[in-house]
Amino acid sequence: MEQQRMPLAEHLQAFAKRNPISFHVPGHKHGQVFPSAYYNDFQHMLRWDVTEITGMDDLHAPAGIIADAESLAAAFFQTQHTFFLVGGSTAGNLAMILAACKQEDKILIQRNCHKSVMNGVELAGAQPVFLAPEWEGQVSRFTSPSYETIASAIEQHPDAKAIVLTYPDYFGQTYQLKAMIDKAHQYNIPVLVDEAHGVHFALGDPFPASAIELGADAVVHSAHKMAPAMTMASYLHLGTSRINPSQIAHYLQIFQSSSPSYILMASLDIARHFLAHFSKEDRIKTIKSVEQVKQLFSAFSFWEFMPSDDSLKLTFHVKHSFSTKSVVNLLEKAGIFPELATDEQILFVHGLAPMEEIDTLEKRLKTIGHPLKKSVNRATIERTNLFPEKVQELDLSYQEMNNYPTYLVSMRESIGEIAAEAVIPYPPGIPLLLKGERIQEMHIAHLEKLVEQGVRIQHRDEGIRIYRNKGER
């Protein structure tokens, strides 16, 4: 019965019905001070957009309705503590990393992680040990490090203060997380999991097991990705006592606003309630809708469906005679917007409910009838030996980086130097070069090939920024 309640959302709803007179921030005064052209679109939400007045509690020192809502979330997700986040999973990743390690501590990091993980490690001043992902032929992507890579890294670095893993990947692919967690726990190493795309795993079958269920010590969920929460609304869960909740709270008040959005927090309360009442019948109807969508998409000959552990993630591999860009352009012109496109694949994300626009989708797909433009120079990325070292450390620590000036040099001139920024080809979005890594000839040869193919390189100017001692220019 406890899961019937939405203490934060219900309190905001009741407060709005009182037609309160505002002599406090925010400045829109429940919508009274707001451009008329947009008032109708925002009016109801503006009445919920309040501040920490009497009865509204405080996200950074919760003792009332926010504490109550967080406790209900912890009960549903079966955690020791659940924190509401208004700064996205980024805030959660930063907080759990800084709570787990300090300057010069070792921390094991999945190399194809979200950039917020790397930012957290840099802020902590920790020493990252990178774990290379494996190429999985069945899905034609780099996915996760192998168990053997994880086990080897733990045995080489038993003094690591934490290991950070991403589960599932963007496309809904999972891996042997339980075995990895058990291995880390043999050495009393906390396991921190960025489960941004897996909040719905808490529902159980037909979805994969959640990182919380598998024994992770700290887990971050982007509630807004797969549950009905507002963008930026996320959860940070503590599954065990290996991570100190007081430390988490300390860093969250550093990384998050002192004026958190009550609309975002209320949406987290509502999302938890939605998940708690998602029935077996709801799951059956949702999966039936997924199959209908898959069938409609599969009618086209220019792509083929790729397997995924998460049934809500529909990935299609575009055949080599076509470009994903041309396919996406056609879809968007028809009013169909996918989540993501790489050089070879297009990802569609189904919601946790039957699709209401299934008939409209079918009609719009029928408009995509003319021949697709052939790909003139489709990027084909060399997969072999992209990560020759499965377990890797930086050549320059974050502390040492502060003592060196940076210079922008040509790609060829950078060979033998230490990179002052990550070089990230997209796709696949995995750093080819890490900040603090020594640049080798193979890196540059690979980069030159990618540039020729027109692959977009994130954080690339007209060369590569490097660290170099003063006077060595």
C-alpha positions in Angstrom: 0.0 0.0 0.0 2.9 2.4 0.7 3.7 2.4 -3.1 0.3 4.0 -3.7 1.5 7.3 -2.3 3.3 10.2 -4.1 4.1 12.5 -1.2 6.0 15.1 -3.1 3.7 15.2 -6.2 0.6 15.1 -4.1 1.8 18.0 -1.8 2.6 20.2 -4.8 -0.8 19.5 -6.4 -2.6 20.4 -3.1 -0.5 23.5 -2.7 -1.3 24.7 -6.2 -5.1 24.3 -5.5 -4.8 26.7 -2.6 -4.2 29.6 -5.1 -1.3 30.8 -2.9 -0.1 34.4 -3.1 3.6 34.5 -3.8 6.0 36.9 -2.1 8.9 34.5 -2.8 11.0 33.4 -5.8 10.7 32.2 -8.6 10.0 35.4 -10.4 7.2 34.1 -12.6 4.9 34.1 -9.5 3.0 30.9 -10.3 2.7 32.1 -13.9 1.4 35.6 -13.3 4.6 37.1 -14.7 5.0 35.2 -17.9 4.8 35.9 -21.7 1.2 35.4 -22.7 2.1 33.6 -26.0 3.5 30.7 -24.0 1.3 30.8 -20.9 -1.1 28.2 -22.0 1.7 25.7 -22.6 3.3 26.3 -19.2 0.5 27.4 -16.9 0.0 24.1 -14.9 3.7 23.4 -14.4 4.4 27.0 -13.3 2.1 26.5 -10.3 4.3 23.5 -9.3 7.5 25.5 -9.7 8.1 26.6 -6.2 11.0 27.0 -3.8 11.9 25.8 -0.3 9.0 27.5 1.6 7.3 26.0 4.6 6.3 22.4 4.0 8.3 22.0 0.8 11.4 20.3 2.4 14.9 20.7 1.2 16.6 18.3 -1.3 20.0 18.8 0.3 18.7 18.2 3.9 15.5 16.2 3.4 13.3 15.6 6.4 9.8 15.9 5.1 8.1 15.2 1.8 11.3 14.8 -0.2 12.7 12.4 2.4 9.4 10.5 2.3 9.5 10.3 -1.6 13.1 9.1 -1.6 12.3 6.4 1.0 9.5 5.1 -1.2 11.9 5.0 -4.1 14.4 3.1 -2.0 11.7 0.6 -1.0 10.7 0.0 -4.6 14.2 -0.3 -6.0 15.3 -2.4 -2.9 18.2 -0.2 -2.0 19.7 1.1 1.3 19.3 4.7 0.2 18.0 6.5 -2.9 18.8 10.1 -3.7 16.8 12.2 -6.1 18.9 14.0 -8.7 18.1 17.2 -10.6 21.4 17.4 -12.4 21.0 14.2 -14.5 23.0 11.1 -14.1 26.1 13.3 -14.6 25.6 14.6 -11.0 25.2 11.0 -9.8 28.3 9.8 -11.5 30.4 12.7 -10.2 29.2 12.2 -6.6 29.7 8.4 -6.4 33.2 8.6 -7.9 34.3 11.4 -5.5 32.7 9.6 -2.6 34.6 6.4 -3.5 38.1 7.7 -4.1 40.4 10.6 -3.4 43.6 12.1 -4.9 46.1 9.5 -6.2 43.7 6.5 -5.5 43.5 4.0 -8.2 40.1 3.5 -9.9 39.3 1.0 -12.6 37.3 2.5 -15.5 35.5 1.0 -18.5 37.1 2.9 -21.4 33.9 3.4 -23.3 32.2 5.2 -20.4 30.2 8.4 -20.3 32.3 11.6 -20.2 31.0 12.4 -16.7 32.8 9.4 -15.4 36.1 10.7 -16.7 35.3 14.2 -15.4 34.7 12.7 -12.0 38.0 10.9 -12.0 39.8 14.0 -13.0 38.1 16.1 -10.3 39.0 13.5 -7.7 42.6 13.5 -8.9 42.5 9.7 -9.0 44.7 7.4 -11.1 42.5 5.7 -13.7 43.2 2.3 -15.0 41.3 1.8 -18.3 39.5 -1.4 -19.3 39.2 -1.9 -23.1 35.8 -3.0 -24.5 35.4 -6.0 -26.7 34.2 -6.0 -30.3 31.0 -8.1 -30.4 30.4 -9.4 -33.9 26.8 -10.4 -33.2 25.9 -6.7 -32.9 28.8 -5.2 -34.8 29.8 -2.9 -32.0 32.2 -2.4 -29.1 30.2 -3.4 -26.1 31.9 -4.0 -22.7 35.2 -5.3 -21.3 35.3 -9.1 -21.0 35.2 -10.8 -17.6 38.8 -11.8 -18.2 39.9 -8.2 -18.7 38.0 -7.2 -15.5 39.5 -10.1 -13.5 43.0 -9.3 -14.8 42.7 -5.6 -13.9 41.5 -6.4 -10.4 44.3 -8.9 -9.8 46.9 -6.4 -11.1 45.4 -3.6 -9.0 43.9 -5.1 -5.8 44.4 -1.7 -4.1 41.9 0.0 -6.4 39.3 2.0 -4.5 36.4 1.3 -7.0 35.5 0.0 -10.4 33.1 1.9 -12.7 31.1 0.0 -15.3 28.4 1.0 -17.8 25.4 -1.4 -17.9 23.6 -1.7 -20.2 25.2 0.1 -23.2 23.3 2.7 -25.2 21.8 0.0 -27.4 20.5 -2.2 -24.5 23.2 -4.8 -24.5 24.2 -6.4 -21.2 27.0 -8.6 -20.1 28.3 -10.8 -17.2 27.9 -8.1 -14.6 27.2 -10.4 -11.7 30.5 -12.3 -12.1 32.4 -9.0 -12.4 30.7 -7.7 -9.2 31.5 -10.9 -7.3 35.2 -10.7 -8.5 35.5 -7.1 -7.3 33.9 -7.9 -4.0 36.4 -10.7 -3.3 38.9 -7.8 -3.1 36.4 -5.5 -1.3 36.4 -3.2 -4.2 33.1 -1.2 -4.6 31.4 -1.5 -7.9 29.8 1.7 -9.2 27.4 1.2 -12.2 26.2 3.8 -14.6 22.9 2.2 -15.4 21.5 5.3 -17.1 19.6 3.4 -19.7 18.3 0.7 -17.3 15.9 2.2 -14.8 13.1 -0.1 -16.1 15.2 -3.2 -15.4 13.7 -3.0 -11.9 10.5 -4.3 -13.4 12.0 -7.7 -13.9 11.0 -10.1 -16.7 11.1 -9.6 -19.7 13.9 -7.1 -19.0 17.4 -8.0 -17.9 18.4 -8.1 -14.2 19.2 -4.7 -12.8 22.6 -3.8 -11.4 21.1 -3.3 -8.0 19.7 -6.9 -8.0 23.1 -8.2 -9.2 24.8 -6.6 -6.1 26.3 -3.3 -7.3 27.3 -0.9 -4.5 26.2 2.3 -6.2 23.9 2.7 -9.2 22.9 5.7 -11.2 19.6 5.7 -13.2 18.5 8.3 -15.7 14.9 8.1 -14.9 14.0 10.4 -17.7 15.5 8.0 -20.4 13.1 5.0 -20.0 10.6 6.0 -17.3 8.1 8.9 -17.3 10.3 11.5 -15.6 11.3 14.9 -16.9 14.7 15.4 -18.6 17.6 15.6 -16.1 15.6 13.8 -13.4 17.6 10.8 -12.2 18.2 8.5 -9.2 21.4 7.6 -7.3 21.0 4.3 -5.4 23.2 2.8 -2.7 22.8 -1.0 -2.7 25.3 -1.7 0.1 27.2 0.1 2.9 30.5 0.2 0.9 29.8 3.8 -0.1 29.2 6.3 2.6 25.8 8.0 2.1 27.0 11.1 4.0 29.8 11.5 1.4 27.3 11.1 -1.4 25.1 13.8 0.1 28.1 16.1 0.5 29.1 15.9 -3.1 25.6 16.1 -4.4 25.1 19.5 -2.7 28.3 20.6 -4.4 27.4 19.4 -7.9 23.7 20.3 -7.9 21.8 23.6 -7.7 20.9 25.0 -4.3 17.5 25.8 -6.0 16.5 22.4 -7.3 13.5 22.1 -9.5 10.4 20.8 -7.7 8.9 19.8 -11.1 11.9 17.5 -11.7 11.7 16.1 -8.2 8.0 15.5 -8.4 8.5 13.7 -11.7 10.8 11.3 -10.0 8.1 10.6 -7.4 5.6 10.0 -10.2 8.0 7.8 -12.2 8.6 5.6 -9.2 4.9 5.3 -8.7 4.4 4.4 -12.4 7.1 1.7 -12.2 5.7 0.3 -9.0 2.3 -0.2 -10.6 3.5 -1.4 -14.0 1.6 -4.7 -14.1 2.2 -8.0 -16.0 -0.6 -7.0 -18.3 1.1 -3.7 -19.0 4.3 -5.6 -19.9 2.5 -7.9 -22.3 0.8 -5.0 -24.1 4.1 -3.1 -24.3 6.0 -6.0 -25.8 3.2 -6.6 -28.2 3.5 -3.0 -29.4 7.3 -3.4 -29.7 6.8 -6.4 -32.0 4.3 -4.4 -34.1 6.8 -1.6 -34.5 9.6 -4.1 -35.3 7.4 -5.8 -37.9 6.7 -2.4 -39.6 10.4 -1.4 -39.7 11.5 -4.9 -40.9 9.5 -4.5 -44.1 12.3 -2.4 -45.6 15.2 -4.1 -47.4 17.8 -1.5 -46.7 18.4 -2.7 -43.1 18.2 -5.7 -40.8 17.2 -5.9 -37.1 20.0 -6.4 -34.6 19.5 -8.4 -31.3 19.3 -6.5 -28.0 18.9 -7.7 -24.4 16.5 -4.8 -23.8 13.4 -5.3 -25.8 12.6 -1.6 -25.8 15.7 -0.8 -27.8 15.3 -1.5 -31.5 18.5 -1.3 -33.5 18.7 -1.7 -37.2 21.9 -2.3 -39.2 21.9 -0.4 -42.5 23.2 -2.4 -45.4 26.5 -1.3 -47.0 25.0 0.0 -50.2 23.1 2.7 -48.2 24.1 5.4 -45.8 22.5 5.8 -42.4 22.4 9.5 -43.0 20.2 9.1 -46.0 17.9 6.7 -44.1 17.6 9.1 -41.2 16.9 12.0 -43.4 14.0 10.1 -45.0 12.6 9.1 -41.7 12.8 12.6 -40.3 11.1 14.1 -43.4 8.3 11.6 -42.7 8.1 12.9 -39.1 9.8 9.8 -37.5 12.7 10.7 -35.2 15.2 8.0 -34.1 17.3 8.2 -31.0 20.7 7.7 -32.5 22.5 6.9 -35.7 26.1 5.6 -36.1 27.9 4.9 -39.3 26.1 1.6 -39.6 23.2 1.5 -37.2 20.1 3.4 -36.3 18.6 3.1 -32.8 14.9 3.5 -32.0 13.6 3.6 -28.4 10.1 2.3 -27.5 8.4 3.6 -24.4 6.9 1.7 -21.5 3.4 1.7 -23.0 1.7 0.6 -26.2 2.5 3.0 -29.0 -0.6 5.1 -29.6 0.6 6.3 -33.1 1.0 2.8 -34.6 -1.4 3.5 -37.5 0.2 6.9 -38.1 3.6 5.2 -38.1 2.5 2.7 -40.7 1.2 5.4 -43.0 4.3 7.5 -42.7 6.6 4.6 -43.3 4.7 3.9 -46.6 5.8 7.4 -47.8 9.4 6.2 -47.8 9.1 4.6 -51.1 11.6 6.2 -53.5 15.1 4.7 -53.8 17.6 5.8 -51.2 20.6 7.7 -52.2 23.6 5.4 -52.5 26.4 6.1 -50.1 29.4 7.7 -51.9 31.9 7.3 -49.1 30.5 5.4 -46.2 32.8 5.4 -43.2 34.0 1.9 -42.4 36.1 1.9 -39.3 39.0 -0.6 -38.9 38.1 -2.7 -35.8 41.3 -4.7 -35.4 43.9 -3.7 -32.8 41.9 -0.5 -31.9 42.7 -1.3 -28.2 45.9 -3.4 -28.2 46.2 -2.9 -24.4 43.3 -4.4 -22.5 44.3 -2.8 -19.2 46.0 0.6 -19.5 47.2 3.5 -17.3 47.9 7.1 -18.2 51.4 8.2 -19.0 50.8 11.5 -17.2 48.7 11.8 -14.0 46.1 14.4 -13.6 48.3 16.1 -10.9 51.2 16.2 -13.3 49.1 17.7 -16.1 48.7 20.8 -14.0 52.4 21.5 -14.3 52.6 21.4 -18.1 51.5 24.0 -20.6 49.5 22.8 -23.7 50.3 23.4 -27.3 48.3 22.7 -30.5 50.5 20.8 -33.0 49.8 18.9 -36.3 48.8 15.3 -36.0 52.2 14.0 -37.3 54.1 16.3 -35.0 52.2 14.9 -32.0 53.7 11.4 -32.3 55.6 10.6 -29.1 54.0 13.4 -27.2 51.3 13.2 -24.5 47.7 14.1 -25.5 46.2 17.1 -23.6 42.7 16.2 -24.7 40.8 13.1 -25.6 40.5 12.3 -29.3 37.1 10.7 -29.9 36.1 9.4 -33.3 32.3 9.2 -33.7 31.3 6.6 -34.4 32.0 4.6 -32.4 32.3 7.3 -29.7 35.1 5.5 -27.8 38.3 7.6 -27.2 41.1 6.6 -29.6 43.3 8.8 -27.5 42.9 9.6 -23.8 43.9 12.8 -22.1 47.3 11.9 -20.6 48.1 9.1 -23.0 51.2 9.0 -25.1 50.5 9.3 -28.8 51.8 6.6 -31.0 52.2 6.3 -34.8 49.4 3.8 -35.0 47.0 6.4 -33.4 47.9 9.0 -36.0 47.7 6.5 -38.9 44.3 5.5 -37.7 43.2 9.1 -37.3 44.3 10.1 -40.7 42.3 7.3 -42.2 39.2 8.3 -40.3 39.6 12.0 -41.4 39.9 10.8 -45.0 36.6 8.9 -44.6 34.9 12.0 -43.2 34.4 10.5 -39.7 33.6 13.2 -37.2 36.2 13.6 -34.5 35.1 15.1 -31.2 37.5 17.6 -29.6 39.6 17.9 -32.7 40.9 21.3 -33.8 43.3 21.6 -36.7 45.6 19.2 -35.0 46.1 17.7 -31.5 46.6 19.5 -28.3 49.6 18.1 -26.3 51.4 18.6 -23.1 55.0 19.8 -23.4 57.6 21.2 -21.0 58.1 25.0 -21.2 60.9 25.9 -23.6 60.5 22.7 -25.7 58.5 24.3 -28.4 
